Amino acid sequence: MATIYSEIKNPRGRVSRKLFLKRRLASTGLFEAAWQEITDDVKSWGSISKSIDSVRYSRVRFSDVAITLGNDNGYYNPEEDENSFWYGYASQQRSLIKIEAGFIAQTLGSNGIYTNTTLPADPTVFIGVVQGDISISDSNEIALPVKPLLQVFRDFSTRNLSGLTTTGMTAAQFITCLRDQTDGAGAFIFRPFFGDTTTYWDYTSSSIVYKDVSSNYQSAQPTDTTTALEQNDFLEMNVWDVVERLAEAENQIPYITRDGKFKFVSRSANTSTSQFGFFGRG
C-alpha cells in the first residue's frame, strides 16, 4: 500500500492541488455545510509561509495569500450579479478558503485495477478568509485576497467583548470568552470559523489571574506582578494581540493549525526521530 514515506522516496511523484470555497448564508451569516471546489478556475496559487518572530519568540507569523482566478463566466463578480457564485448568499468578504495539496499514489487492487489515492488522508495545507479589495484585471482575472484565520481575531477589539470581569481573568478564561462570544442575536462570532464546534479549540486551564484583562481601563502603568501586558491598555488592543501577550506570560504558543484549529499550547520538545538525512552542498 502506498504511503507518504514511499511517495517521498520515489524519484518522481504525481502531486495535486485543489482550491475550495465556503460561502456565508445570507439569512444567518453562517457558512454553508459543504466545501465548493473551484480548482479549475485557478490561474495562480500564490505562496503561503509560516515563520517564528525573531523578537518575540512566542509569536508565529502566518502570511496572506493572493490567488488569481479566471473570471470569464463572471462567477467571481459581486454577489448582486446573477452570474456570481455568491448570488443569493452573503458578501464575498469573509468567505472561507481551503487549499489542499498532496501526492497522488496509484494502488493495484486485487481485481487488477489501479486506483488513485491522495496522500496524506487529510491534504489540507491552509484555511483562510477572503478579506480585502477584489480587483479584476484587463484579462478578466480576479485577485482573491486571502488572510489567515487569525485575522478574525485581529479585526475584533477587546473593547467590544462581552463577558469581561472587573477583577481580571486567567488566560484560559479569556480564550473561553472568545470561543463562546456571541453577537446581539445570540450567534457565535468566532466559532463558525473554527469548525463551528468547541472541539477545534485546544487550550489548557491556568491559574494566574491577569488583572489587566478586565473591563476596567486605567491609563496608569499597573503595579501588580501578575500583569501580562506591557501597558495597561487592554481595551485598546485587538484580541489576537492579547492572546499573544498572554502566551508570552504563560510560556505557551498560540497558532492556527493547517486544518483550521485554534491552539494555545505549551512548548513540547521534539522527540521524534528524523526519517531522512540530507547531504551535499546546499
Backbone as CSV, one residue per row, in Angstrom:
resi,resn,N_x,N_y,N_z,CA_x,CA_y,CA_z,C_x,C_y,C_z
1,MET,0.846,-1.189,0.000,0.000,0.000,0.000,0.885,1.244,0.000
2,ALA,0.505,2.204,-0.806,1.281,3.433,-0.903,1.171,4.237,0.389
3,THR,2.285,4.828,0.786,2.320,5.679,1.958,3.056,6.968,1.610
4,ILE,2.944,7.971,2.477,3.693,9.211,2.279,5.180,8.910,2.209
5,TYR,5.653,8.001,3.067,7.076,7.643,3.096,7.525,7.090,1.750
6,SER,6.727,6.190,1.184,7.113,5.592,-0.094,7.032,6.607,-1.232
7,GLU,6.076,7.537,-1.154,5.960,8.552,-2.198,7.145,9.514,-2.170
8,ILE,7.609,9.875,-0.985,8.754,10.776,-0.876,10.012,10.103,-1.432
9,LYS,10.113,8.786,-1.290,11.289,8.058,-1.786,11.282,7.910,-3.296
10,ASN,10.119,8.049,-3.913,10.050,7.890,-5.364,10.823,9.002,-6.075
11,PRO,11.539,8.672,-7.144,12.270,9.708,-7.881,11.334,10.708,-8.559
12,ARG,10.155,10.257,-8.883,9.148,11.137,-9.469,7.804,10.863,-8.800
13,GLY,7.045,11.915,-8.613,5.744,11.732,-7.977,4.699,12.614,-8.614
14,ARG,3.478,12.162,-8.592,2.368,12.971,-9.081,1.779,13.726,-7.895
15,VAL,1.569,15.005,-8.083,1.031,15.819,-6.997,-0.268,16.480,-7.445
16,SER,-1.046,16.905,-6.473,-2.301,17.585,-6.779,-2.459,18.794,-5.870
17,ARG,-3.139,19.811,-6.383,-3.530,20.967,-5.585,-4.995,21.254,-5.876
18,LYS,-5.729,21.560,-4.831,-7.155,21.841,-5.004,-7.535,23.069,-4.174
19,LEU,-8.499,23.814,-4.690,-8.985,25.012,-4.009,-10.481,24.871,-3.759
20,PHE,-10.878,25.191,-2.527,-12.284,25.066,-2.131,-12.755,26.368,-1.495
21,LEU,-14.064,26.553,-1.526,-14.675,27.774,-1.016,-15.915,27.431,-0.211
22,LYS,-16.137,28.187,0.870,-17.403,28.111,1.608,-17.993,29.511,1.683
23,ARG,-19.222,29.646,1.196,-19.908,30.933,1.238,-20.711,31.062,2.525
24,ARG,-21.041,32.301,2.871,-21.874,32.562,4.037,-23.332,32.699,3.605
25,LEU,-24.221,32.086,4.362,-25.647,32.157,4.069,-26.154,33.568,4.328
26,ALA,-26.978,34.077,3.420,-27.484,35.443,3.560,-28.400,35.593,4.771
27,SER,-29.100,34.531,5.145,-30.087,34.616,6.231,-29.450,34.639,7.608
28,THR,-28.360,33.901,7.778,-27.767,33.761,9.115,-26.322,34.233,9.198
29,GLY,-25.633,34.335,8.055,-24.210,34.669,8.084,-23.326,33.472,8.363
30,LEU,-23.931,32.310,8.635,-23.161,31.091,8.873,-22.689,30.514,7.545
31,PHE,-21.714,29.606,7.612,-21.167,29.019,6.396,-22.015,27.846,5.910
32,GLU,-22.053,27.696,4.597,-22.729,26.531,4.049,-22.035,25.258,4.525
33,ALA,-22.744,24.145,4.478,-22.233,22.915,5.076,-21.066,22.313,4.294
34,ALA,-21.122,22.338,2.973,-20.130,21.640,2.149,-19.174,22.620,1.483
35,TRP,-17.937,22.170,1.280,-16.955,22.945,0.530,-17.268,22.852,-0.957
36,GLN,-17.117,23.966,-1.679,-17.320,24.013,-3.120,-15.955,24.087,-3.800
37,GLU,-15.658,23.120,-4.683,-14.351,23.114,-5.345,-14.346,24.075,-6.530
38,ILE,-13.305,24.924,-6.596,-13.174,25.891,-7.692,-11.774,25.794,-8.312
39,THR,-11.150,24.624,-8.220,-9.786,24.423,-8.699,-9.624,24.768,-10.175
40,ASP,-10.618,24.436,-10.987,-10.488,24.619,-12.436,-10.296,26.078,-12.834
41,ASP,-10.674,27.011,-11.968,-10.573,28.431,-12.313,-9.264,29.070,-11.843
42,VAL,-8.406,28.297,-11.163,-7.178,28.871,-10.617,-6.166,29.145,-11.725
43,LYS,-5.675,30.386,-11.777,-4.612,30.782,-12.701,-3.270,30.867,-11.995
44,SER,-3.280,31.287,-10.748,-2.050,31.382,-9.957,-2.385,31.116,-8.499
45,TRP,-1.537,30.293,-7.852,-1.802,29.877,-6.477,-1.224,30.821,-5.434
46,GLY,-0.287,31.672,-5.810,0.374,32.483,-4.805,1.274,31.624,-3.944
47,SER,1.628,32.102,-2.753,2.501,31.342,-1.861,2.058,31.531,-0.418
48,ILE,2.346,30.530,0.395,1.982,30.533,1.814,3.255,30.332,2.635
49,SER,3.396,31.084,3.706,4.564,30.896,4.567,4.174,31.045,6.025
50,LYS,4.933,30.358,6.872,4.797,30.480,8.325,6.193,30.685,8.896
51,SER,6.303,31.531,9.890,7.617,31.803,10.478,7.468,32.173,11.938
52,ILE,8.565,32.068,12.661,8.600,32.452,14.066,9.216,33.833,14.178
53,ASP,8.567,34.723,14.905,9.050,36.083,15.060,10.436,36.082,15.708
54,SER,11.347,36.881,15.170,12.719,36.899,15.673,12.857,37.691,16.963
55,VAL,11.852,38.510,17.298,11.921,39.327,18.508,11.125,38.695,19.638
56,ARG,9.861,38.400,19.362,9.010,37.758,20.376,8.876,36.277,20.009
57,TYR,9.546,35.430,20.745,9.659,34.030,20.351,8.368,33.252,20.510
58,SER,7.354,33.839,21.123,6.081,33.131,21.254,5.148,33.413,20.082
59,ARG,5.593,34.258,19.135,4.727,34.627,18.024,5.035,33.808,16.778
60,VAL,4.001,33.229,16.197,4.113,32.518,14.934,3.427,33.370,13.874
61,ARG,4.149,33.682,12.810,3.622,34.550,11.761,3.040,33.724,10.618
62,PHE,1.879,34.139,10.123,1.220,33.475,9.005,1.045,34.497,7.895
63,SER,1.378,34.107,6.688,1.307,35.039,5.569,-0.087,35.070,4.961
64,ASP,-0.355,36.171,4.240,-1.533,36.220,3.380,-1.221,35.423,2.109
65,VAL,-2.242,35.172,1.302,-2.022,34.530,0.017,-2.962,35.168,-1.005
66,ALA,-2.431,35.497,-2.169,-3.232,36.087,-3.238,-3.422,35.036,-4.329
67,ILE,-4.655,34.609,-4.535,-4.977,33.574,-5.506,-5.643,34.233,-6.716
68,THR,-5.133,33.955,-7.907,-5.694,34.535,-9.125,-6.632,33.532,-9.777
69,LEU,-7.835,33.986,-10.091,-8.860,33.126,-10.668,-9.336,33.696,-12.000
70,GLY,-9.611,32.804,-12.950,-10.214,33.227,-14.198,-11.684,33.566,-13.972
71,ASN,-12.127,34.659,-14.594,-13.491,35.130,-14.349,-14.269,35.312,-15.653
72,ASP,-13.961,34.496,-16.653,-14.622,34.644,-17.955,-16.131,34.477,-17.867
73,ASN,-16.602,33.653,-16.948,-18.040,33.414,-16.816,-18.704,34.303,-15.773
74,GLY,-17.914,35.175,-15.149,-18.483,36.085,-14.159,-18.797,35.449,-12.822
75,TYR,-18.236,34.255,-12.556,-18.535,33.562,-11.302,-18.066,34.334,-10.075
76,TYR,-17.049,35.168,-10.224,-16.460,35.833,-9.065,-16.781,37.328,-9.036
77,ASN,-17.844,37.696,-9.733,-18.365,39.056,-9.647,-19.031,39.269,-8.283
78,PRO,-19.324,40.509,-7.919,-20.031,40.763,-6.656,-21.339,39.990,-6.563
79,GLU,-21.789,39.803,-5.346,-22.916,38.904,-5.079,-24.232,39.360,-5.700
80,GLU,-24.375,40.647,-6.079,-25.625,41.082,-6.683,-25.745,40.684,-8.160
81,ASP,-24.649,40.198,-8.751,-24.673,39.728,-10.149,-25.249,38.311,-10.188
82,GLU,-26.223,38.082,-11.064,-26.867,36.768,-11.134,-25.905,35.663,-11.547
83,ASN,-24.821,36.014,-12.238,-23.833,35.013,-12.639,-22.859,34.676,-11.512
84,SER,-22.858,35.490,-10.485,-21.868,35.334,-9.413,-22.095,34.057,-8.623
85,PHE,-20.988,33.462,-8.218,-21.027,32.283,-7.360,-21.681,32.616,-6.015
86,TRP,-21.658,33.909,-5.642,-22.211,34.350,-4.359,-23.649,34.847,-4.479
87,TYR,-24.233,34.782,-5.670,-25.598,35.278,-5.836,-26.546,34.488,-4.931
88,GLY,-27.319,35.202,-4.110,-28.213,34.560,-3.154,-27.551,34.256,-1.825
89,TYR,-26.268,34.573,-1.725,-25.524,34.376,-0.478,-25.072,35.729,0.058
90,ALA,-24.383,35.714,1.194,-23.856,36.941,1.776,-22.658,37.417,0.962
91,SER,-22.088,38.534,1.362,-20.966,39.150,0.665,-19.802,38.180,0.472
92,GLN,-18.980,38.465,-0.541,-17.770,37.680,-0.773,-16.821,37.750,0.419
93,GLN,-16.828,38.895,1.098,-15.921,39.086,2.216,-16.179,38.069,3.327
94,ARG,-15.079,37.573,3.889,-15.094,36.606,4.999,-15.627,35.238,4.591
95,SER,-15.635,34.961,3.283,-15.843,33.580,2.848,-14.618,32.761,3.248
96,LEU,-14.809,31.471,3.459,-13.697,30.597,3.814,-13.041,30.022,2.561
97,ILE,-11.723,29.943,2.592,-10.946,29.354,1.507,-10.104,28.214,2.076
98,LYS,-10.081,27.090,1.359,-9.251,25.952,1.776,-8.377,25.515,0.609
99,ILE,-7.098,25.307,0.892,-6.159,24.787,-0.102,-5.711,23.397,0.335
100,GLU,-5.809,22.453,-0.579,-5.324,21.093,-0.336,-4.164,20.799,-1.278
101,ALA,-3.199,20.037,-0.809,-2.074,19.624,-1.645,-1.572,18.277,-1.145
102,GLY,-1.166,17.432,-2.071,-0.660,16.132,-1.668,-0.193,15.316,-2.862
103,PHE,0.201,14.090,-2.579,0.631,13.165,-3.615,-0.554,12.365,-4.138
104,ILE,-0.476,11.967,-5.408,-1.450,11.036,-5.981,-0.738,9.709,-6.187
105,ALA,-1.098,8.735,-5.383,-0.457,7.423,-5.450,-1.391,6.419,-6.124
106,GLN,-0.817,5.554,-6.954,-1.598,4.512,-7.612,-1.421,3.192,-6.873
107,THR,-2.546,2.564,-6.562,-2.544,1.302,-5.826,-3.218,0.227,-6.675
108,LEU,-2.566,-0.912,-6.800,-3.113,-2.029,-7.572,-4.021,-2.861,-6.686
109,GLY,-5.280,-2.934,-7.056,-6.238,-3.703,-6.282,-6.206,-5.175,-6.620
110,SER,-6.903,-5.981,-5.827,-6.946,-7.427,-6.044,-7.640,-7.779,-7.357
111,ASN,-8.419,-6.841,-7.882,-9.107,-7.077,-9.153,-8.241,-6.722,-10.352
112,GLY,-6.985,-6.311,-10.092,-6.068,-5.979,-11.169,-6.228,-4.572,-11.714
113,ILE,-7.017,-3.745,-11.035,-7.270,-2.373,-11.478,-6.560,-1.399,-10.552
114,TYR,-5.847,-0.443,-11.143,-5.193,0.599,-10.354,-6.198,1.682,-9.953
115,THR,-6.086,2.135,-8.735,-6.915,3.241,-8.251,-6.009,4.341,-7.718
116,ASN,-6.455,5.574,-7.860,-5.698,6.721,-7.358,-6.087,7.023,-5.913
117,THR,-5.071,7.247,-5.097,-5.276,7.609,-3.693,-4.508,8.886,-3.400
118,THR,-5.164,9.829,-2.741,-4.499,11.074,-2.364,-3.867,10.925,-0.990
119,LEU,-2.593,11.266,-0.897,-1.869,11.206,0.360,-1.365,12.604,0.716
120,PRO,-1.436,12.992,2.012,-1.977,12.246,3.146,-3.509,12.175,3.118
121,ALA,-4.068,11.488,4.111,-5.518,11.315,4.143,-6.230,12.662,4.246
122,ASP,-5.655,13.590,5.015,-6.175,14.951,5.076,-5.139,15.874,4.452
123,PRO,-5.313,16.247,3.178,-4.294,17.029,2.477,-4.413,18.539,2.683
124,THR,-5.226,18.988,3.648,-5.407,20.417,3.874,-4.091,21.057,4.304
125,VAL,-3.700,22.128,3.621,-2.472,22.838,3.985,-2.749,24.253,4.464
126,PHE,-3.943,24.777,4.196,-4.225,26.164,4.581,-5.728,26.402,4.567
127,ILE,-6.219,27.117,5.590,-7.586,27.625,5.605,-7.518,29.101,5.966
128,GLY,-8.178,29.930,5.179,-8.155,31.359,5.429,-9.488,31.996,5.095
129,VAL,-9.534,33.325,5.203,-10.758,34.058,4.928,-10.500,35.092,3.838
130,VAL,-11.486,35.281,2.977,-11.408,36.317,1.949,-11.605,37.666,2.615
131,GLN,-10.650,38.564,2.421,-10.785,39.896,3.004,-9.940,40.887,2.223
132,GLY,-10.557,41.950,1.762,-9.844,42.966,1.014,-10.499,43.239,-0.328
133,ASP,-9.918,44.175,-1.053,-10.450,44.546,-2.361,-10.222,43.431,-3.375
134,ILE,-11.272,43.067,-4.097,-11.197,42.048,-5.140,-11.178,42.767,-6.483
135,SER,-10.018,42.813,-7.095,-9.858,43.562,-8.343,-9.920,42.631,-9.548
136,ILE,-10.382,43.175,-10.687,-10.470,42.435,-11.941,-9.499,43.050,-12.936
137,SER,-8.645,42.220,-13.543,-7.641,42.709,-14.483,-8.231,42.860,-15.877
138,ASP,-7.429,43.422,-16.787,-7.863,43.591,-18.176,-8.109,42.254,-18.861
139,SER,-7.443,41.215,-18.383,-7.622,39.875,-18.960,-8.736,39.094,-18.268
140,ASN,-9.575,39.812,-17.512,-10.729,39.220,-16.838,-10.319,38.163,-15.813
141,GLU,-9.255,38.450,-15.086,-8.826,37.616,-13.974,-8.984,38.407,-12.684
142,ILE,-9.352,37.725,-11.620,-9.522,38.406,-10.341,-8.456,37.930,-9.366
143,ALA,-8.007,38.850,-8.526,-7.061,38.518,-7.461,-7.852,38.380,-6.173
144,LEU,-7.930,37.167,-5.667,-8.709,36.897,-4.460,-7.798,37.041,-3.245
145,PRO,-7.987,38.086,-2.419,-7.121,38.283,-1.254,-7.561,37.396,-0.090
146,VAL,-6.662,36.550,0.383,-6.993,35.610,1.448,-6.045,35.828,2.621
147,LYS,-6.601,35.990,3.795,-5.819,36.181,5.010,-5.945,34.952,5.903
148,PRO,-4.946,34.700,6.775,-5.039,33.556,7.677,-6.200,33.709,8.652
149,LEU,-6.654,32.605,9.224,-7.830,32.624,10.091,-7.687,33.553,11.289
150,LEU,-6.462,33.763,11.768,-6.301,34.629,12.934,-6.742,36.065,12.648
151,GLN,-6.989,36.389,11.372,-7.445,37.736,11.027,-8.778,38.057,11.685
152,VAL,-9.610,37.047,11.924,-10.913,37.310,12.543,-10.729,37.820,13.966
153,PHE,-9.605,37.468,14.608,-9.290,37.999,15.934,-8.675,39.392,15.837
154,ARG,-7.837,39.608,14.834,-7.212,40.917,14.655,-8.256,42.004,14.386
155,ASP,-9.361,41.633,13.768,-10.381,42.604,13.399,-11.345,42.913,14.532
156,PHE,-11.154,42.291,15.676,-12.114,42.452,16.782,-11.413,43.101,17.969
157,SER,-11.938,44.229,18.404,-11.345,44.949,19.537,-11.801,44.346,20.857
158,THR,-10.896,44.309,21.823,-11.268,43.805,23.151,-12.365,44.667,23.775
159,ARG,-12.440,45.924,23.350,-13.461,46.810,23.889,-14.870,46.307,23.572
160,ASN,-14.997,45.515,22.516,-16.313,45.024,22.103,-16.655,43.653,22.681
161,LEU,-15.775,43.106,23.502,-16.046,41.801,24.089,-17.084,41.909,25.202
162,SER,-17.949,40.927,25.263,-18.859,40.795,26.400,-18.359,39.662,27.288
163,GLY,-18.703,39.717,28.551,-18.293,38.664,29.471,-17.030,38.964,30.243
164,LEU,-16.426,40.157,30.027,-15.250,40.540,30.802,-15.651,40.866,32.232
165,THR,-14.736,40.626,33.153,-14.989,40.952,34.552,-14.198,42.199,34.938
166,THR,-14.443,42.702,36.119,-13.694,43.859,36.613,-12.481,43.442,37.431
167,THR,-12.365,42.158,37.716,-11.276,41.672,38.582,-10.176,40.949,37.824
168,GLY,-10.322,40.786,36.507,-9.305,40.102,35.728,-9.695,38.691,35.356
169,MET,-8.863,38.063,34.509,-9.138,36.715,34.021,-7.852,35.938,33.897
170,THR,-7.962,34.610,33.933,-6.844,33.757,33.565,-6.787,33.676,32.045
171,ALA,-5.691,33.156,31.521,-5.568,33.003,30.072,-6.657,32.078,29.536
172,ALA,-6.916,30.981,30.241,-7.930,30.027,29.795,-9.322,30.655,29.820
173,GLN,-9.596,31.468,30.834,-10.896,32.127,30.892,-11.079,33.106,29.735
174,PHE,-10.000,33.794,29.362,-10.094,34.740,28.255,-10.360,34.007,26.941
175,ILE,-9.688,32.896,26.707,-9.895,32.155,25.459,-11.294,31.536,25.432
176,THR,-11.770,31.073,26.585,-13.142,30.576,26.660,-14.127,31.682,26.317
177,CYS,-13.818,32.893,26.779,-14.654,34.051,26.459,-14.710,34.271,24.946
178,LEU,-13.555,34.125,24.265,-13.532,34.269,22.815,-14.330,33.157,22.147
179,ARG,-14.090,31.944,22.571,-14.753,30.786,21.962,-16.273,30.897,22.043
180,ASP,-16.781,31.410,23.162,-18.218,31.455,23.401,-18.823,32.836,23.138
181,GLN,-18.047,33.745,22.534,-18.531,35.104,22.275,-19.675,35.089,21.262
182,THR,-20.742,35.826,21.555,-21.899,35.894,20.669,-22.215,37.348,20.323
183,ASP,-22.977,37.521,19.239,-23.399,38.864,18.851,-24.750,39.174,19.488
184,GLY,-25.345,40.294,19.075,-26.610,40.711,19.670,-27.749,39.753,19.412
185,ALA,-27.626,38.917,18.364,-28.673,37.942,18.045,-28.411,36.580,18.679
186,GLY,-27.333,36.479,19.454,-27.017,35.215,20.116,-26.223,34.248,19.264
187,ALA,-25.759,34.691,18.077,-24.963,33.824,17.201,-23.484,33.922,17.581
188,PHE,-22.781,32.802,17.510,-21.356,32.799,17.840,-20.583,33.630,16.824
189,ILE,-19.616,34.391,17.322,-18.849,35.283,16.461,-17.640,34.583,15.862
190,PHE,-16.837,33.920,16.682,-15.594,33.311,16.214,-15.738,31.825,15.896
191,ARG,-16.613,31.151,16.597,-16.687,29.689,16.483,-16.972,29.191,15.067
192,PRO,-17.818,29.857,14.255,-18.071,29.342,12.898,-16.819,29.238,12.036
193,PHE,-15.806,30.058,12.300,-14.574,29.999,11.514,-13.696,28.804,11.909
194,PHE,-14.021,28.175,13.027,-13.223,27.054,13.533,-14.110,25.817,13.679
195,GLY,-14.653,25.402,12.553,-15.443,24.179,12.516,-16.798,24.280,13.166
196,ASP,-17.153,25.486,13.662,-18.419,25.695,14.365,-18.609,24.679,15.489
197,THR,-17.509,24.407,16.202,-17.532,23.437,17.288,-16.495,23.803,18.338
198,THR,-16.719,23.378,19.566,-15.753,23.642,20.635,-14.536,22.728,20.545
199,THR,-14.637,21.628,19.807,-13.521,20.685,19.731,-12.347,21.222,18.919
200,TYR,-12.563,22.318,18.180,-11.485,22.926,17.399,-10.700,23.956,18.215
201,TRP,-10.959,24.015,19.524,-10.266,24.945,20.409,-9.485,24.130,21.430
202,ASP,-8.168,24.199,21.361,-7.311,23.394,22.220,-6.498,24.316,23.130
203,TYR,-6.808,24.309,24.414,-6.055,25.092,25.396,-6.243,24.457,26.762
204,THR,-5.320,24.744,27.655,-5.340,24.129,28.978,-5.746,25.156,30.033
205,SER,-6.159,24.654,31.165,-6.552,25.540,32.260,-5.324,26.244,32.821
206,SER,-5.530,27.381,33.415,-4.443,28.145,34.016,-4.938,28.796,35.299
207,SER,-4.016,29.198,36.164,-4.403,29.689,37.487,-4.073,31.158,37.725
208,ILE,-3.146,31.725,36.955,-2.744,33.112,37.187,-3.824,34.051,36.665
209,VAL,-4.277,34.942,37.529,-5.279,35.929,37.145,-4.566,37.211,36.727
210,TYR,-4.805,37.648,35.508,-4.213,38.883,34.999,-5.210,40.008,35.185
211,LYS,-4.889,40.907,36.103,-5.828,41.971,36.462,-6.049,42.952,35.319
212,ASP,-5.088,43.027,34.403,-5.252,43.919,33.248,-6.380,43.453,32.343
213,VAL,-6.586,42.149,32.261,-7.567,41.585,31.338,-8.952,41.725,31.965
214,SER,-9.466,42.929,31.920,-10.733,43.224,32.580,-11.439,44.353,31.849
215,SER,-12.640,44.619,32.258,-13.426,45.689,31.648,-13.074,47.051,32.228
216,ASN,-12.191,47.086,33.224,-11.717,48.359,33.777,-10.556,48.866,32.948
217,TYR,-10.526,50.155,32.699,-9.409,50.739,31.961,-8.759,51.820,32.808
218,GLN,-7.437,51.697,32.974,-6.666,52.693,33.692,-5.527,53.140,32.799
219,SER,-5.279,54.427,32.776,-4.210,54.940,31.923,-2.844,54.789,32.567
220,ALA,-2.807,54.550,33.876,-1.522,54.437,34.567,-0.936,53.043,34.394
221,GLN,0.382,52.948,34.498,1.057,51.656,34.422,0.677,50.818,35.637
222,PRO,0.249,49.562,35.473,-0.140,48.725,36.617,1.064,48.393,37.482
223,THR,0.788,48.183,38.740,1.866,47.863,39.688,1.849,46.408,40.124
224,ASP,0.762,45.665,39.815,0.716,44.265,40.249,1.684,43.431,39.422
225,THR,2.082,42.315,39.982,3.093,41.459,39.340,2.471,40.395,38.455
226,THR,1.167,40.361,38.364,0.523,39.320,37.560,0.075,39.859,36.215
227,THR,0.586,41.011,35.820,0.162,41.574,34.547,0.800,40.846,33.378
228,ALA,0.036,40.684,32.287,0.572,40.071,31.073,0.871,41.121,30.022
229,LEU,0.439,42.346,30.249,0.572,43.394,29.253,1.665,44.366,29.665
230,GLU,2.361,44.921,28.679,3.414,45.868,28.968,2.843,47.179,29.471
231,GLN,1.653,47.524,29.029,0.956,48.706,29.497,-0.484,48.315,29.768
232,ASN,-1.108,49.087,30.622,-2.491,48.761,30.944,-3.420,49.327,29.874
233,ASP,-3.239,48.848,28.652,-4.011,49.340,27.516,-4.842,48.230,26.898
234,PHE,-5.325,47.353,27.719,-6.042,46.166,27.264,-7.195,46.513,26.324
235,LEU,-7.992,47.495,26.674,-9.171,47.813,25.892,-8.852,48.520,24.580
236,GLU,-7.591,48.853,24.358,-7.184,49.474,23.095,-6.582,48.455,22.128
237,MET,-6.525,47.192,22.519,-5.880,46.156,21.718,-6.921,45.329,20.982
238,ASN,-6.472,44.613,19.936,-7.343,43.599,19.342,-7.119,42.286,20.083
239,VAL,-8.036,41.360,19.936,-7.999,40.178,20.785,-6.807,39.266,20.466
240,TRP,-6.309,39.269,19.211,-5.160,38.428,18.911,-3.900,38.947,19.597
241,ASP,-3.740,40.263,19.683,-2.600,40.824,20.409,-2.630,40.399,21.872
242,VAL,-3.813,40.360,22.453,-3.941,39.924,23.845,-3.577,38.451,23.981
243,VAL,-4.040,37.631,23.034,-3.704,36.201,23.063,-2.189,36.018,23.016
244,GLU,-1.495,36.783,22.171,-0.039,36.665,22.076,0.638,37.112,23.370
245,ARG,0.160,38.183,23.974,0.748,38.648,25.227,0.535,37.619,26.344
246,LEU,-0.651,37.060,26.399,-0.919,36.025,27.403,-0.034,34.801,27.174
247,ALA,0.198,34.465,25.913,1.062,33.319,25.606,2.483,33.560,26.114
248,GLU,2.980,34.783,25.967,4.314,35.099,26.487,4.357,34.910,27.991
249,ALA,3.322,35.404,28.672,3.294,35.303,30.129,3.155,33.858,30.601
250,GLU,2.440,33.047,29.825,2.178,31.658,30.225,3.205,30.682,29.657
251,ASN,4.146,31.197,28.843,5.120,30.349,28.151,4.407,29.323,27.261
252,GLN,3.433,29.816,26.514,2.653,28.996,25.607,2.846,29.492,24.163
253,ILE,2.316,28.739,23.219,2.366,29.116,21.810,0.931,29.198,21.276
254,PRO,0.519,30.365,20.736,-0.803,30.448,20.097,-0.654,30.360,18.575
255,TYR,-1.433,29.530,17.938,-1.379,29.448,16.479,-2.626,28.741,15.960
256,ILE,-2.802,28.820,14.645,-3.899,28.130,13.964,-3.283,27.013,13.131
257,THR,-3.776,25.802,13.263,-3.228,24.676,12.517,-3.627,24.769,11.044
258,ARG,-2.979,23.966,10.238,-3.243,23.972,8.790,-4.693,23.622,8.471
259,ASP,-5.347,22.843,9.343,-6.733,22.450,9.084,-7.728,23.277,9.900
260,GLY,-7.274,24.445,10.404,-8.205,25.394,10.990,-8.582,25.179,12.432
261,LYS,-7.662,24.677,13.245,-7.925,24.510,14.678,-7.129,25.547,15.473
262,PHE,-7.761,26.110,16.501,-7.114,27.081,17.370,-6.298,26.345,18.437
263,LYS,-5.038,26.760,18.605,-4.162,26.136,19.601,-3.568,27.205,20.514
264,PHE,-3.564,26.918,21.808,-2.868,27.728,22.807,-2.215,26.712,23.739
265,VAL,-1.024,26.256,23.359,-0.440,25.067,23.989,1.001,25.339,24.410
266,SER,1.488,24.492,25.289,2.852,24.639,25.791,3.857,24.149,24.761
267,ARG,5.085,24.640,24.910,6.159,24.177,24.036,6.592,22.790,24.496
268,SER,6.524,21.842,23.616,6.976,20.495,23.942,8.163,20.161,23.054
269,ALA,9.163,19.548,23.642,10.380,19.212,22.897,10.063,18.215,21.791
270,ASN,10.729,18.372,20.660,10.548,17.455,19.538,11.370,16.196,19.794
271,THR,10.677,15.116,20.143,11.361,13.867,20.480,11.312,12.843,19.352
272,SER,10.690,13.209,18.228,10.591,12.262,17.126,11.938,12.105,16.416
273,THR,12.128,10.977,15.797,13.368,10.692,15.076,13.199,11.003,13.602
274,SER,14.151,11.723,13.043,14.078,12.072,11.632,14.219,10.821,10.769
275,GLN,13.410,10.740,9.717,13.462,9.583,8.821,14.394,9.797,7.648
276,PHE,14.864,11.035,7.465,15.686,11.347,6.304,16.907,12.156,6.713
277,GLY,18.001,11.943,5.971,19.186,12.754,6.137,19.578,13.338,4.786
278,PHE,19.964,14.598,4.764,20.331,15.268,3.512,21.798,15.686,3.562
279,PHE,22.543,15.335,2.520,23.970,15.615,2.494,24.341,16.295,1.185
280,GLY,25.468,16.985,1.210,25.948,17.619,-0.006,25.834,19.146,0.061
281,ARG,26.329,19.800,-0.919,26.299,21.265,-0.944,24.874,21.779,-1.042
282,GLY,24.583,22.822,-0.235,23.270,23.427,-0.289,22.204,22.633,0.432
